[in-house]
């Protein structure tokens, strides 16, 4: 009778130990699948900015998108504007009928698209360089020759 009791106690102890390991294993898998904190990658994109993105397409040249605040500078450098395309303000170089150029602000992607079809360019107008290669300002004295 002692052997039966010992076997029952041993089997019970082994079964309890296996159950304890099973519960611990499931808890560790559950923690790995659903972490308690917010992942670092998710917090990077918490605050997004709405911009009017210049696509480069002729049929659909502008599109409203949302990007990370870290990407806004890069988008603005290549002609995108802050805000949705309907109300975004673009800086353009407008060429008048007499050939002069001046910088203007245009509100809305549709107006910007029409202006681009007429020959206006996105961005500020560039300053003219001096013609003829002559520079204004101080003249350099030529070194005197001896002899």
Buried (B, 14 or more C-beta within 10 A) or exposed (E): EEEEEEEEEEEEEEEEEEEEEEEEEEEEEEEEEEEEEEEEEEEEEEEEBBBBBBEEEEEEBBBBBEBEEEBBEEBEEEBBBBBBBEEBEBBBBBBEEEEEBEEBEBBBBEEBBEBBEEEBBBEEBEEEEEEEEEEEEEEEEEEEEEE
